[in-house]
Amino acid sequence: MTEIIRTELPSESLTALVIIYVLTVFVLFFGGLATYGLIEGWSPAWISLWFGAMFIALAAITDIYRRNFLPDEMVKKTRLPKVTPRRELRE
């Protein structure tokens, strides 16, 4: 059904890997702060701030990983022929 037209190997840069590791530390730190805030009964505004920072860091990790470590492929999808039922003509 699908055919790969073009593919490029990822760059796999060391800089991207280091950035992913640093952002992972940030995610663990923000997740720890949010968990500690839940246990200690902090204001919901602070807890949502830490969870928001954690999810933004997770989104950045996902984007950097997608750009630098996944292959870039162009896929051509073939469509099935359209089948329409025959209708009788009115006279």
PyMOL commands that set and color helices and strands:
alter all, ss='L'
color gray80, all
select helices_A, chain A and resi 14-40+44-69
alter helices_A, ss='H'
color red, helices_A
select strands_A, chain A and resi 2-8+72-77
alter strands_A, ss='S'
color yellow, strands_A
deselect
rebuild
show_as cartoon
